[in-house]
Amino acid sequence: MFLDRDGVLNDLVHDPAVGTSESPLRVSDVSLMAGAPAAARALEQAGFILIGVSNQPAAAKGGVSLGQLLAVHLRVSELLTRERVDIAAWRLCLHHPRGVIPSLSRPCTCRKPAPGMLLDAARTLDVELPESWMVGDTDADIAAGRAAGCRTLLIEHEGSFHKRLRGCEPDLRAADLARGASLLMGV
C-alpha cells in the first residue's frame, strides 16, 4: 500500500503566503493527523506493506533548505515510529520542474503524477502493483496510482481541495485514513 504523507498521515499547515494548506516546513509544525496512526497500524495488521511516497519540492523552489526539509520528514517518521507504525520504505521526490535550485530543478519520472516512486518501491520490495492501493489526497496521487497500475483511494482532506481540481476518479473515497482503512479492509 502506497501512502502519501501530507494530508494523509500528517497534518497540513496553513501557508499565509499563498492562502492554502501545504506541507509543514518546520519541525515544530509537524503533527500526525487524528486517527492516522491507528488506521495505518490496522492496515499493517491486515497484511498491507506500508510504503510512503511524497512530493517534497520546497527545497527545489527555494522555500527551505534541503536539510530543513529532510528534518521535517525525519520528524514525521519519528512520530509514526513512536505510534508503532512501520513504514517499510519511503520515497521522496525533491524535484520541481520550475525550481530555483539547479540540482533539484528539472522534470523527472518520480514526481507525482508520474509513477516513478511507486514503480521503484514496487521493484525494490517485490510489490504486486495490481494488488496494491495508492492512498492520497490530491489528483496527482490518484493519477500516479493509476499510472502505476494500482487501485486508488482518495482522502478528501478539506485542506488539499485546491489540489483536486481536475475531478480525478479514484476507486474509493474517504474523509480520512481511518475511514479509508475501514473501506480497504472490507475490500
Backbone bond lengths (Angstrom), bond angles and torsions (degrees), N, CA, C in turn:
res aa  C-N    CA-C-N  psi(-1)  N-CA   C-N-CA  omega(-1)  CA-C   N-CA-C  phi
1 M - - - 1.442 - - 1.515 108.39 -
2 F 1.319 115.56 128.03 1.454 122.17 178.37 1.524 108.40 -97.79
3 L 1.326 115.59 129.22 1.459 121.36 -179.27 1.519 110.17 -120.88
4 D 1.313 116.21 126.08 1.455 119.34 168.49 1.523 106.64 -66.85
5 R 1.316 117.53 158.78 1.461 120.65 -176.96 1.528 112.30 -91.74
6 D 1.326 116.45 -68.28 1.464 121.74 -172.57 1.524 111.04 -74.91
7 G 1.334 116.50 125.40 1.456 120.99 -178.35 1.517 113.48 89.91
8 V 1.337 116.32 -5.70 1.463 121.73 176.10 1.529 109.20 -120.00
9 L 1.326 116.07 -53.13 1.464 121.08 179.89 1.524 112.43 -98.56
10 N 1.325 116.43 -43.17 1.463 120.49 -179.11 1.524 110.38 -120.12
11 D 1.317 113.57 157.26 1.463 120.64 -177.78 1.521 112.30 -67.67
12 L 1.309 114.77 148.45 1.455 121.71 169.72 1.526 107.73 -82.45
13 V 1.331 116.21 162.56 1.462 122.58 -178.95 1.526 108.17 -125.01
14 H 1.319 116.39 135.76 1.469 119.65 178.76 1.527 109.71 -66.17
15 D 1.315 116.44 129.76 1.464 122.83 177.84 1.523 107.71 -107.39
16 P 1.346 117.75 104.00 1.461 119.72 -176.83 1.524 113.45 -64.51
17 A 1.332 117.76 -23.35 1.468 120.44 -179.42 1.526 111.62 -65.43
18 V 1.325 116.66 -35.29 1.466 119.93 -179.84 1.520 112.96 -112.47
19 G 1.339 116.74 -11.80 1.460 120.72 176.66 1.512 115.05 79.02
20 T 1.333 117.73 15.57 1.459 121.17 179.77 1.524 109.64 -128.04
21 S 1.301 116.08 171.58 1.464 121.71 175.12 1.515 108.60 -87.83
22 E 1.337 115.38 136.58 1.465 121.25 -176.44 1.514 109.89 -139.50
23 S 1.315 116.52 -177.19 1.464 123.02 176.81 1.525 110.05 -64.34
24 P 1.326 117.85 144.82 1.462 118.93 174.77 1.529 109.99 -65.97
25 L 1.317 115.88 141.99 1.466 121.16 -179.90 1.520 112.45 -116.30
26 R 1.318 116.67 -1.63 1.470 121.64 176.83 1.522 108.01 -127.45
27 V 1.306 116.34 141.41 1.465 121.18 179.37 1.519 110.23 -55.88
28 S 1.314 117.17 -38.09 1.464 120.83 -177.90 1.526 112.93 -66.97
29 D 1.319 118.17 -15.55 1.467 121.75 179.58 1.524 113.51 -92.34
30 V 1.321 117.80 -2.50 1.462 121.08 -175.69 1.524 110.34 -81.46
31 S 1.320 115.31 126.24 1.461 121.73 171.55 1.527 107.74 -147.81
32 L 1.311 115.34 146.81 1.462 119.72 178.68 1.517 109.66 -80.12
33 M 1.315 116.17 148.39 1.457 121.22 178.87 1.529 109.60 -70.15
34 A 1.302 115.13 143.24 1.468 120.48 178.71 1.524 109.72 -55.85
35 G 1.300 116.05 128.59 1.462 121.68 177.32 1.512 115.44 83.09
36 A 1.326 118.44 -13.70 1.466 120.29 -176.20 1.529 112.91 -65.91
37 P 1.339 119.62 -45.03 1.466 117.61 179.51 1.530 113.20 -60.58
38 A 1.304 117.43 -44.94 1.464 120.26 179.66 1.525 110.58 -62.81
39 A 1.321 117.24 -39.79 1.469 121.15 179.00 1.524 110.43 -65.37
40 A 1.324 117.10 -42.93 1.460 120.39 179.49 1.532 110.43 -64.39
41 R 1.327 116.97 -41.91 1.477 120.03 176.97 1.529 110.80 -61.25
42 A 1.335 116.59 -42.08 1.474 120.36 179.39 1.522 110.69 -62.23
43 L 1.323 117.30 -40.95 1.464 120.76 178.13 1.527 110.49 -63.85
44 E 1.313 115.27 -42.57 1.465 120.31 178.50 1.528 110.53 -62.35
45 Q 1.321 116.96 -44.48 1.461 121.16 179.30 1.522 111.89 -65.59
46 A 1.333 116.34 -25.48 1.461 120.67 177.39 1.532 112.17 -80.75
47 G 1.346 116.44 -1.32 1.462 119.99 175.60 1.514 115.69 106.14
48 F 1.314 118.34 0.69 1.461 120.66 178.60 1.528 110.53 -78.25
49 I 1.312 117.33 137.81 1.457 122.96 170.02 1.523 105.59 -88.59
50 L 1.327 117.04 124.60 1.462 121.33 -176.83 1.523 110.37 -93.93
51 I 1.333 115.15 125.94 1.452 122.40 -179.82 1.526 107.66 -128.61
52 G 1.324 116.75 123.72 1.458 120.71 178.82 1.518 111.13 -89.00
53 V 1.332 116.57 134.03 1.470 122.42 177.77 1.528 107.69 -134.94
54 S 1.334 116.79 121.78 1.453 118.68 -172.07 1.525 112.59 -146.49
55 N 1.327 116.64 129.91 1.460 121.62 169.03 1.522 107.52 -75.16
56 Q 1.321 117.27 128.84 1.464 122.23 179.03 1.531 109.32 -136.12
57 P 1.344 117.69 75.35 1.461 121.11 -173.75 1.530 116.29 -88.25
58 A 1.332 118.96 4.78 1.472 120.41 -172.64 1.527 112.84 -59.62
59 A 1.333 118.40 -38.44 1.468 120.26 178.90 1.531 110.21 -69.25
60 A 1.328 117.24 -41.64 1.462 120.45 178.47 1.526 111.10 -59.84
61 K 1.326 116.33 -35.24 1.463 121.51 -179.88 1.524 112.59 -82.15
62 G 1.344 117.44 -5.03 1.454 121.15 179.42 1.516 114.42 83.06
63 G 1.336 117.64 11.51 1.456 121.37 -178.03 1.514 113.64 -75.83
64 V 1.311 117.43 -31.52 1.463 123.99 177.53 1.526 108.09 -149.27
65 S 1.309 115.78 166.11 1.466 119.43 174.92 1.528 108.98 -74.67
66 L 1.307 115.35 158.58 1.462 119.84 176.75 1.528 109.59 -62.17
67 G 1.328 117.44 -37.99 1.460 121.00 177.99 1.515 112.29 -60.97
68 Q 1.326 116.54 -42.18 1.466 120.34 179.50 1.521 110.37 -67.41
69 L 1.312 116.99 -40.71 1.464 121.33 178.52 1.528 110.64 -61.37
70 L 1.325 116.33 -43.14 1.461 120.14 179.74 1.528 111.66 -71.08
71 A 1.334 117.71 -30.78 1.474 120.82 175.70 1.527 110.40 -65.47
72 V 1.325 117.39 -38.29 1.468 121.35 176.20 1.522 109.20 -62.56
73 H 1.322 116.48 -45.27 1.468 119.63 179.68 1.528 110.76 -63.13
74 L 1.314 117.05 -41.63 1.457 120.85 177.83 1.527 110.48 -59.77
75 R 1.322 117.27 -39.89 1.467 120.56 178.98 1.529 110.84 -63.88
76 V 1.327 117.44 -43.43 1.470 120.19 176.32 1.527 109.39 -57.42
77 S 1.330 116.31 -47.19 1.472 120.99 -179.66 1.522 111.45 -61.08
78 E 1.331 116.73 -42.75 1.467 120.80 179.51 1.525 111.30 -61.77
79 L 1.331 116.29 -44.67 1.460 119.60 -179.49 1.526 111.31 -64.16
80 L 1.321 116.78 -39.88 1.465 120.03 177.45 1.526 110.95 -64.93
81 T 1.317 117.21 -42.76 1.465 120.97 178.04 1.521 110.73 -61.92
82 R 1.323 116.56 -42.29 1.468 121.29 177.99 1.528 110.88 -59.27
83 E 1.338 116.20 -31.43 1.470 121.71 179.24 1.535 111.74 -90.16
84 R 1.335 116.45 11.27 1.464 123.17 177.89 1.531 113.07 63.76
85 V 1.323 115.67 36.38 1.464 121.44 174.39 1.527 107.19 -101.91
86 D 1.331 116.12 122.94 1.460 121.00 -178.77 1.523 109.83 -102.07
87 I 1.317 115.63 102.50 1.465 120.24 172.79 1.524 105.47 -86.01
88 A 1.326 117.49 114.52 1.463 122.45 -174.64 1.522 111.91 -63.64
89 A 1.330 116.61 -33.89 1.469 120.94 -179.80 1.521 108.40 -160.47
90 W 1.318 114.59 151.31 1.469 121.51 174.00 1.519 108.08 -118.76
91 R 1.307 115.28 142.82 1.454 122.02 169.42 1.526 106.03 -128.22
92 L 1.330 115.78 126.03 1.460 121.32 177.18 1.517 108.70 -119.20
93 C 1.310 117.10 134.80 1.453 121.18 170.26 1.520 106.74 -100.06
94 L 1.309 116.42 117.22 1.464 122.54 -178.50 1.525 112.05 -97.10
95 H 1.323 117.28 0.98 1.471 121.98 -174.11 1.525 112.64 -86.59
96 H 1.309 114.83 158.85 1.462 121.67 167.48 1.523 107.27 -150.31
97 P 1.336 117.79 131.93 1.470 119.70 -175.75 1.527 113.60 -63.79
98 R 1.332 117.80 -22.79 1.468 120.25 179.70 1.537 111.32 -117.17
99 G 1.316 115.97 33.55 1.451 120.37 179.94 1.518 112.21 -73.66
100 V 1.322 115.21 175.31 1.469 120.76 -179.60 1.532 111.85 -113.21
101 I 1.315 118.43 -7.50 1.461 123.13 177.16 1.533 106.67 -98.12
102 P 1.328 117.46 111.02 1.472 120.04 -171.54 1.530 115.19 -51.98
103 S 1.319 118.31 -41.72 1.470 119.24 -176.68 1.526 113.08 -69.33
104 L 1.329 117.65 -16.70 1.469 121.48 -178.88 1.526 112.47 -113.46
105 S 1.315 116.60 -0.04 1.468 120.95 -172.58 1.514 111.10 -105.38
106 R 1.312 113.80 92.31 1.455 119.59 179.30 1.513 109.80 -168.61
107 P 1.309 116.70 156.10 1.459 118.39 170.40 1.530 108.17 -67.03
108 C 1.311 116.98 150.16 1.459 120.35 -179.39 1.522 108.76 -148.06
109 T 1.301 115.61 172.11 1.464 120.18 178.37 1.520 111.91 -97.35
110 C 1.354 116.73 -0.88 1.463 118.27 -179.16 1.525 112.61 -96.87
111 R 1.320 118.90 -24.13 1.461 121.10 -176.48 1.531 110.30 -70.69
112 K 1.331 115.30 119.56 1.459 118.70 176.85 1.534 107.99 -60.66
113 P 1.293 118.69 135.37 1.462 129.61 25.59 1.531 116.15 -85.85
114 A 1.325 118.99 -0.30 1.468 119.23 174.14 1.536 108.66 -67.53
115 P 1.312 117.76 151.02 1.468 120.60 -174.25 1.525 115.11 -92.23
116 G 1.328 118.74 9.89 1.464 121.31 -171.76 1.518 115.82 -53.26
117 M 1.334 118.30 -43.71 1.470 119.80 -179.44 1.525 110.91 -64.13
118 L 1.314 116.77 -40.80 1.457 121.05 -179.55 1.520 110.69 -67.32
119 L 1.328 116.73 -43.79 1.463 120.74 -179.22 1.524 110.87 -64.28
120 D 1.333 116.56 -42.21 1.459 120.53 179.71 1.528 111.05 -63.60
121 A 1.315 116.87 -47.85 1.465 120.45 -179.81 1.525 111.03 -64.20
122 A 1.323 117.05 -38.76 1.475 120.19 179.48 1.517 110.88 -63.13
123 R 1.338 117.07 -41.27 1.472 120.30 177.49 1.530 110.41 -63.73
124 T 1.312 116.49 -46.90 1.465 121.31 -176.28 1.518 112.16 -64.92
125 L 1.330 116.79 -41.22 1.469 121.01 -174.69 1.523 113.47 -99.94
126 D 1.335 117.12 4.78 1.459 122.45 179.51 1.532 111.30 56.48
127 V 1.323 114.90 52.78 1.464 122.67 -178.70 1.529 109.00 -98.46
128 E 1.311 116.36 134.49 1.463 122.13 176.49 1.523 108.56 -83.42
129 L 1.321 117.40 109.59 1.467 121.12 -174.98 1.527 113.99 -62.21
130 P 1.328 120.58 -41.38 1.472 118.71 179.50 1.531 113.17 -64.34
131 E 1.326 116.89 -20.29 1.469 121.25 178.23 1.525 111.88 -93.29
132 S 1.324 116.81 -0.89 1.461 121.96 -174.18 1.521 112.37 -100.72
133 W 1.315 113.68 163.38 1.465 122.23 176.46 1.521 109.53 -120.34
134 M 1.323 116.25 142.00 1.459 122.33 168.20 1.513 105.95 -106.93
135 V 1.338 116.50 121.21 1.455 122.60 -179.35 1.520 107.91 -112.32
136 G 1.318 116.29 119.64 1.458 120.26 -178.95 1.505 112.02 -155.05
137 D 1.328 114.84 172.92 1.462 120.33 -175.78 1.518 113.77 -113.64
138 T 1.339 117.83 10.26 1.467 120.11 -178.49 1.531 110.80 -133.59
139 D 1.318 114.73 163.99 1.459 120.63 174.02 1.527 111.11 -57.37
140 A 1.348 116.47 -39.71 1.469 120.54 -178.72 1.528 111.16 -62.03
141 D 1.326 117.44 -38.03 1.468 120.66 177.94 1.523 110.73 -62.89
142 I 1.310 115.64 -46.75 1.465 120.27 -177.99 1.523 110.34 -66.33
143 A 1.326 117.36 -41.30 1.469 120.75 178.65 1.527 111.11 -64.06
144 A 1.336 117.53 -39.37 1.469 120.49 178.47 1.527 110.22 -64.61
145 G 1.319 116.57 -43.17 1.457 120.02 177.64 1.509 112.15 -60.69
146 R 1.311 116.15 -45.33 1.474 120.28 178.78 1.528 110.80 -62.04
147 A 1.353 116.22 -45.37 1.467 120.73 -178.73 1.530 111.59 -62.83
148 A 1.336 116.77 -30.16 1.467 120.68 178.62 1.527 112.31 -82.69
149 G 1.327 117.01 -10.90 1.460 120.45 -179.34 1.519 114.22 91.34
150 C 1.324 116.52 18.27 1.475 121.80 179.95 1.522 110.79 -92.84
151 R 1.317 115.08 163.64 1.453 120.60 165.46 1.525 106.43 -82.22
152 T 1.319 117.62 160.45 1.462 119.49 -171.59 1.524 112.25 -132.82
153 L 1.333 113.66 145.29 1.461 122.64 175.33 1.512 107.71 -128.74
154 L 1.325 116.21 121.56 1.461 122.01 178.36 1.526 109.37 -95.13
155 I 1.328 116.16 122.77 1.455 122.04 171.84 1.525 106.03 -88.51
156 E 1.318 116.38 117.14 1.465 120.37 -174.33 1.535 111.48 -88.29
157 H 1.323 114.20 60.83 1.471 121.36 178.38 1.527 108.04 -66.67
158 E 1.327 116.44 126.32 1.473 119.06 -176.32 1.520 112.23 -62.98
159 G 1.332 118.44 -30.52 1.460 121.22 -179.47 1.511 114.52 -70.18
160 S 1.320 118.03 -17.62 1.466 120.43 179.62 1.528 112.17 -108.16
161 F 1.319 115.90 17.32 1.466 119.89 178.63 1.534 111.73 -54.75
162 H 1.342 116.83 -37.83 1.467 120.84 -178.71 1.531 112.77 -65.00
163 K 1.314 117.75 -9.78 1.462 121.82 177.97 1.530 111.21 -107.19
164 R 1.339 115.25 16.41 1.468 121.00 177.52 1.518 109.04 -130.37
165 L 1.290 116.44 58.67 1.464 120.05 -174.38 1.520 113.81 -100.98
166 R 1.314 117.57 -12.38 1.462 120.01 -176.56 1.513 113.20 -90.42
167 G 1.325 116.86 0.13 1.457 119.58 178.86 1.514 113.31 68.16
168 C 1.325 117.36 48.65 1.457 120.66 -179.46 1.529 110.03 -60.77
169 E 1.291 115.74 154.62 1.457 121.42 -179.29 1.524 110.30 -117.91
170 P 1.315 116.83 86.92 1.464 119.37 177.16 1.521 110.93 -74.71
171 D 1.313 115.68 167.08 1.464 120.02 175.40 1.524 110.69 -71.10
172 L 1.326 116.28 -37.03 1.468 122.01 -180.00 1.521 109.57 -138.39
173 R 1.321 115.83 158.39 1.469 122.86 175.83 1.519 108.54 -132.64
174 A 1.350 114.99 146.11 1.462 120.16 175.99 1.529 108.39 -150.99
175 A 1.308 115.50 155.70 1.461 120.52 -179.73 1.527 112.30 -71.22
176 D 1.334 116.89 -31.11 1.463 121.10 -178.27 1.527 108.89 -157.22
177 L 1.329 115.95 176.05 1.462 119.43 -176.77 1.522 111.86 -65.70
178 A 1.331 117.98 -33.83 1.456 119.69 179.40 1.528 110.56 -60.69
179 R 1.312 117.18 -46.97 1.476 119.93 178.99 1.526 110.44 -69.80
180 G 1.321 116.08 -36.02 1.459 120.14 177.60 1.514 112.53 -63.89
181 A 1.331 116.50 -40.66 1.464 120.38 178.67 1.518 110.76 -61.26
182 S 1.326 115.90 -41.20 1.471 119.26 177.70 1.521 111.32 -60.10
183 L 1.332 115.96 -41.26 1.468 119.53 178.28 1.534 110.53 -64.71
184 L 1.333 116.32 -46.39 1.464 120.45 -175.87 1.530 112.30 -65.70
185 M 1.300 116.64 -35.11 1.460 118.75 -179.80 1.526 111.02 -75.42
186 G 1.336 116.56 -15.57 1.454 120.33 176.44 1.505 113.71 -92.55
187 V 1.356 116.68 -8.12 1.466 120.98 -178.02 1.507 110.21 -78.69
